[in-house]
Amino acid sequence: MKMPIIGIGTWQGTKDEVLVAVDAALEAGYRHIDTAHVYKNETGIGTVLKKWFDSGKLKREEVFIVTKVNPTHLRPEHIEKSLNESLENLGLEYVDLFIIHNPVGWKYSEEGNATFENGLLAVDMTTDHVACWKVMEEMVDKGKTKSIGVSNFTLKQVKRLMENGRIKPVYNQVELHVYFQQKELVEFNKKNGLVTCAYAPIGSPGLETFNERFGSQVEGHVYLHPMEDPVVLEIAKKYGKTPAQVLLRHLVQYGVGVIPKSSNPKRVKENLEIFDFELTSEEYENMKALDKGEAGRQFQRGGRFSSTIKHPEFHIPQISST
Ligand SMILES: NC(=O)c1ccc[n+]([C@@H]2O[C@H](COP(=O)([O-])OP(=O)(O)OC[C@H]3O[C@@H](n4cnc5c(N)ncnc54)[C@H](OP(=O)(O)O)[C@@H]3O)[C@@H](O)[C@H]2O)c1
């Protein structure tokens, strides 16, 4: 199978916003859409897809759709329900890629909503990846997804699925940007035939506001702004490109997929216009040198979400708030 290296991200896009953003993305030429059951915007995406299919401008096989198991459904008996609902919401008979959204399962909720107990996210401490993976494989057998993968998994977690599964994971979607380049994981994936897909590819500038709004702030966390980095700004100036385009171009040259999110049609189009210039090896190396390793990680679990830290499959090494 082939996956377009760039897709449109939709996290934090409301149903109404994705109606505009996904339409603009298809118009601009994107043929890869990233969503999730938990984003609650799949029906908006489904509406746009139906319009495009009905008009004859797009065939189902021309677009690559990714969705994810709702963390409240990360249990063998609930995974198929999560996918069935996603398919219904999207108006599709199959997705191209179905992934486990997060290694940590949350307490089951029929509607797929996070629940909170004593002010903290209720987690399911019994998450069993190998048992869940068997159901993921069944989803392929049943033709409900073409392929299966994971998100936010460590190498150890991926290796366990490779050793115990019948179908190997083909993809791991992780936080990845110029300040957090995940070299070991990318290397492993390249050697083992997994696609690495970068979320937050331009640094997720909306993350701080989101964390404040949802009470998931990690105390003392300093947010980084790769779009303001002098190295990035200088390269952008040279090519007459925006910092976002330079950050995306760097990742594409690094050999990873990118799924920048925008709800603004102008920025949606801008983010796709990265194939008409190329970083020289010196520029590429200068950007490679901006990697901060773990210190560059922006997605952490604090505040109301700090309960996930006690889950046996939780893995983010450094956390300042519990
Ligand atoms: N698997 C996971 O756990 C996980 C976690 C996070 C994200 N994701 C996926 O990855 C996608 C991307 O990650 P993300 O949304 O966190 O971060 P991102 O794509 O790095 O950044 C998105 C933010 O940047 C702004 N933006 C987009 N294009 C821009 C441009 N050209 N110039 C300036 N600002 C721009 C957007 O605002 P506007 O909308 O106003 O343009 C939005 O606030 C998500 O949408 C989601 O599909 C997955």
The ligand as an SDF file (V2000), in Angstrom:
LIG
                    3D

 48 52  0  0  0  0  0  0  0  0999 V2000
   -2.0040   10.5580   17.6540 N   0  0  0  0  0  0  0  0  0  0  0  0
   -2.0420   11.5400   18.5140 C   0  0  0  0  0  0  0  0  0  0  0  0
   -2.0290   11.3460   19.7450 O   0  0  0  0  0  0  0  0  0  0  0  0
   -2.0840   12.9390   17.9950 C   0  0  0  0  0  0  0  0  0  0  0  0
   -1.8150   14.0200   18.8690 C   0  0  0  0  0  0  0  0  0  0  0  0
   -1.8340   15.2970   18.3230 C   0  0  0  0  0  0  0  0  0  0  0  0
   -2.1160   15.4800   16.9850 C   0  0  0  0  0  0  0  0  0  0  0  0
   -2.4040   14.4130   16.1690 N   0  0  0  0  0  0  0  0  0  0  0  0
   -2.7270   14.5860   14.7250 C   0  0  0  0  0  0  0  0  0  0  0  0
   -1.7040   15.3770   14.1280 O   0  0  0  0  0  0  0  0  0  0  0  0
   -2.2500   16.5720   13.5710 C   0  0  0  0  0  0  0  0  0  0  0  0
   -1.2560   17.6980   13.6590 C   0  0  0  0  0  0  0  0  0  0  0  0
   -0.8820   17.9810   15.0040 O   0  0  0  0  0  0  0  0  0  0  0  0
   -1.3210   19.3160   15.7540 P   0  0  0  0  0  0  0  0  0  0  0  0
   -2.6270   19.7520   15.2270 O   0  0  0  0  0  0  0  0  0  0  0  0
   -1.2120   19.0930   17.1970 O   0  0  0  0  0  0  0  0  0  0  0  0
   -0.1500   20.3280   15.4140 O   0  0  0  0  0  0  0  0  0  0  0  0
    0.4030   21.1220   14.1170 P   0  0  0  0  0  0  0  0  0  0  0  0
   -0.1660   20.5810   12.8650 O   0  0  0  0  0  0  0  0  0  0  0  0
    1.8830   21.1450   14.2850 O   0  0  0  0  0  0  0  0  0  0  0  0
   -0.1120   22.5900   14.3790 O   0  0  0  0  0  0  0  0  0  0  0  0
   -1.4540   22.9530   14.1980 C   0  0  0  0  0  0  0  0  0  0  0  0
   -1.6050   24.3990   14.6370 C   0  0  0  0  0  0  0  0  0  0  0  0
   -0.8020   25.2390   13.8010 O   0  0  0  0  0  0  0  0  0  0  0  0
   -1.5960   26.2440   13.1760 C   0  0  0  0  0  0  0  0  0  0  0  0
   -1.1100   26.3180   11.7850 N   0  0  0  0  0  0  0  0  0  0  0  0
   -1.3260   25.4090   10.8010 C   0  0  0  0  0  0  0  0  0  0  0  0
   -0.6960   25.7460    9.6720 N   0  0  0  0  0  0  0  0  0  0  0  0
   -0.0380   26.9030    9.9430 C   0  0  0  0  0  0  0  0  0  0  0  0
    0.7980   27.7460    9.1630 C   0  0  0  0  0  0  0  0  0  0  0  0
    1.0800   27.4590    7.9050 N   0  0  0  0  0  0  0  0  0  0  0  0
    1.2960   28.8600    9.7760 N   0  0  0  0  0  0  0  0  0  0  0  0
    1.0070   29.1560   11.0670 C   0  0  0  0  0  0  0  0  0  0  0  0
    0.2120   28.3890   11.8430 N   0  0  0  0  0  0  0  0  0  0  0  0
   -0.3060   27.2670   11.2840 C   0  0  0  0  0  0  0  0  0  0  0  0
   -3.0160   25.7830   13.2870 C   0  0  0  0  0  0  0  0  0  0  0  0
   -3.9020   26.8610   13.4280 O   0  0  0  0  0  0  0  0  0  0  0  0
   -5.0870   27.1330   12.3250 P   0  0  0  0  0  0  0  0  0  0  0  0
   -6.0000   25.9510   12.3630 O   0  0  0  0  0  0  0  0  0  0  0  0
   -5.7170   28.3920   12.8220 O   0  0  0  0  0  0  0  0  0  0  0  0
   -4.3820   27.3010   11.0020 O   0  0  0  0  0  0  0  0  0  0  0  0
   -2.9960   24.9520   14.5740 C   0  0  0  0  0  0  0  0  0  0  0  0
   -3.1540   25.7980   15.7030 O   0  0  0  0  0  0  0  0  0  0  0  0
   -3.5250   16.7620   14.4150 C   0  0  0  0  0  0  0  0  0  0  0  0
   -4.4230   17.6660   13.8390 O   0  0  0  0  0  0  0  0  0  0  0  0
   -4.0300   15.3400   14.4940 C   0  0  0  0  0  0  0  0  0  0  0  0
   -4.6620   14.9570   13.2870 O   0  0  0  0  0  0  0  0  0  0  0  0
   -2.3740   13.1610   16.6720 C   0  0  0  0  0  0  0  0  0  0  0  0
  1  2  1  0
  2  3  2  0
  2  4  1  0
  4  5  1  0
  4 48  2  0
  5  6  2  0
  6  7  1  0
  7  8  2  0
  8  9  1  0
  8 48  1  0
  9 10  1  0
  9 46  1  0
 10 11  1  0
 11 12  1  0
 11 44  1  0
 12 13  1  0
 13 14  1  0
 14 15  2  0
 14 16  1  0
 14 17  1  0
 17 18  1  0
 18 19  2  0
 18 20  1  0
 18 21  1  0
 21 22  1  0
 22 23  1  0
 23 24  1  0
 23 42  1  0
 24 25  1  0
 25 26  1  0
 25 36  1  0
 26 27  1  0
 26 35  1  0
 27 28  2  0
 28 29  1  0
 29 30  1  0
 29 35  2  0
 30 31  1  0
 30 32  2  0
 32 33  1  0
 33 34  2  0
 34 35  1  0
 36 37  1  0
 36 42  1  0
 37 38  1  0
 38 39  2  0
 38 40  1  0
 38 41  1  0
 42 43  1  0
 44 45  1  0
 44 46  1  0
 46 47  1  0
M  CHG  2   8   1  16  -1
M  END
$$$$
